[in-house]
Amino acid sequence: MWNSFSTAGPLGITAEIITFPGGNGDEIHAYVARPVTDAPLPGIVLVHHMPGWDEFYLETAERLARHGYEVICPDLYCRYGHGTPDDVAAKVRSEGGVRDDSVVADCAAALAWLRARPNHNGKVGIIGTCSGGRHSVLVASRVKGFNAVVDLWGGGVVAKPEEATPARPVAPIEYTADLEAPLLGIFGNEDQSPTPEQVDIHEEALRQAGKAYEFHRYDGAGHGFMYYHTTMYRPTQAMDAWNKVFRFFATHLKA
Amino acid sequence: MCTMIATNTPIRGVGMGADGWFPLTQATVGYDHATHSEDEHAVLIDFTNYDIGLHARVAVELDLESARAFVAQLQSVIAQAEASGVR
């Protein structure tokens, strides 16, 4: 739960930018945040959204670390050059978006990086918002070794064939049979992507495939309702959702 | 949603950025998440010169109604310019 630490001994955290071998062995940046402790730690791969490797994601990494996880948030746009997150995201947009295969490779490398940490407890989750939610489902389906996956309103998990692009050739729902990690899905009922109908389609695919999942849908919330830096923010729904994320990760990564 | 709607056009002109005027080589027009306007989605227009760097960008976000009005205004001015015979 958020704001439920003991004042007798709350976890401090450290955070830094690292360079690590991402997909294809390319050296890319990542933001790493971890609790200050020698105790075994579960890991989380944090997958940023389309607006890029931005301040919201750096702060989200710190939030997750404060709840007891070693978090790595790779810069999936690192190969496009550097500048403000907005400028980099504009460049990526002009090139049709980052390729799914590139994201999968970078997140697989981030998983390997976490598993090699000296005080790793052997469990790793993956989470992202928006395109990062879609990518989280995609990565957890195509890369073995994740123990929990959280999709925060990932648009495009369900997509028509005609919506495929060179960068995003296959909708993640097509890989449902390959998903081994339990999935937590968080959605706003006023979202246009994913629409409630698309969430239903994804849920039915998971159910039919016998996958472990839990979906939560919030009234009065649309896309990005946990983005506290936007007018889309809905604090009541967002904090309830955060607590569901913390509980889900604790169940699957700390037990 | 991430619509991934974006198209590029080579252009010739100049734009005013944070460091002053610079030559433009490309216009990208998209419709996707707004990054700064209060709309969830917006028409995203970037005038850029990536030969200079990612910072060489003049960015605009418009709602659809404004984009339509802007296009009409642009076409009207172009028509008047062509009719004037002035080059």
Contacts between the chains, C-beta under 8 A, distances in Angstrom:
chain1	res1	chain2	res2	distance
A	50	B	2	4.8
A	50	B	32	7.2
A	50	B	33	6.1
A	51	B	33	6.4
A	51	B	35	5.6
A	80	B	54	7.7
A	81	B	50	8.0
A	81	B	53	7.4
A	81	B	54	5.0
A	82	B	54	6.9
A	83	B	53	6.8
A	83	B	54	3.6
A	83	B	55	5.0
A	84	B	54	8.0
A	84	B	55	7.3
A	86	B	35	5.6
A	86	B	36	7.9
A	86	B	59	7.2
A	87	B	54	4.3
A	87	B	55	5.6
A	87	B	57	5.6
A	88	B	54	5.9
A	89	B	35	7.3
A	90	B	28	7.1
A	90	B	44	7.6
A	90	B	46	4.9
A	90	B	48	7.3
A	90	B	54	7.6
A	90	B	57	5.9
A	90	B	59	6.6
A	91	B	48	7.8
A	91	B	50	6.7
A	91	B	54	5.3
A	93	B	6	5.0
A	93	B	28	6.8
A	93	B	30	5.7
A	93	B	32	6.7
A	93	B	44	7.2
A	93	B	46	7.8
A	94	B	6	6.1
A	94	B	8	5.6
A	94	B	26	7.2
A	94	B	28	4.2
A	94	B	30	8.0
A	94	B	46	6.8
A	94	B	48	7.3
A	96	B	4	6.8
A	96	B	6	6.8
A	97	B	2	7.3
A	97	B	4	5.2
A	130	B	1	7.9
A	130	B	2	6.4
A	130	B	33	7.4
A	131	B	2	4.6
A	134	B	2	7.6
A	155	B	1	3.6
A	155	B	2	5.6
A	156	B	1	6.8
A	156	B	2	6.2
A	165	B	4	5.6
A	167	B	4	7.3
A	168	B	4	6.9
A	191	B	1	7.9
A	192	B	1	5.9
A	192	B	40	7.7
A	193	B	1	2.6
A	193	B	2	7.6
A	193	B	3	7.9
A	194	B	1	7.6
A	222	B	40	6.9
A	223	B	1	6.9
A	223	B	40	5.9
A	224	B	40	7.3
A	231	B	38	4.9
A	232	B	40	6.4
